[in-house]
Amino acid sequence: MDTTVLKAQLSSKIFPEPKHDGKTKLSSVLVIIYGSNPKLLMIEKSKHLYNHAGEIAFPGGKWTEDDHDLLDTALRETEEEIGLSISRDDVIGQLANVMTLNSGYTITPFVCIIDKIPQLKTDSEVESILHIPMIPLLQTLDDDPNPNHKSIKEMYTFTYNDKIVWGASARILKQLVNRLSI
């Protein structure tokens, strides 16, 4: 799939202002698509984390009062986690918020498309960086077979090699499936 087509189908208005009610925990992530044969940049979280240990996720993290907005959060956290500096100008759209069920975060996903990825380095929160061919991953969409995950309607899984993407990350990927009509 050509990046021009991707940009046309994934571009949208960006509303990065945090809507904070004092109860909701806010976070944001970057859905990074790169290359002429589009790949997604995802991470495997460290197995030593308290929340979401070992899960496959998008780079990003929790909003702090020091962040100007949720896009700043996603950009800052991506640079901290994997050493990748993304410009606000490379962010082309925003997907619908998703909730984490276990940790209670509302995640705002921002989409960026870049030509290539430089050498990256992980911090202690990241076990590994994954460069996943986008279309083959999106074609593995399946309903989540785990009955313990059925507390909301939209539970999906995607498979990359021997890794299962589920939860909030899978709900973000499902939005890509819907937007790209895969």
Secondary structure, 3 states (H helix, E strand, C coil): CCHHHHHHHHCCCCCCCCCCCCCCEEEEEEEEEECCCCEEEEEEECCCCCCCCCCEECCEEECCCCCCCHHHHHHHHHHHHHCCCCCHHHEEEECCCEECCCCCEEEEEEEEEECCCCCCCCCCCEEEEEEEEHHHHHCCCEECCCHHHCCCCCCEEEEECCEEECHHHHHHHHHHHHHHCC
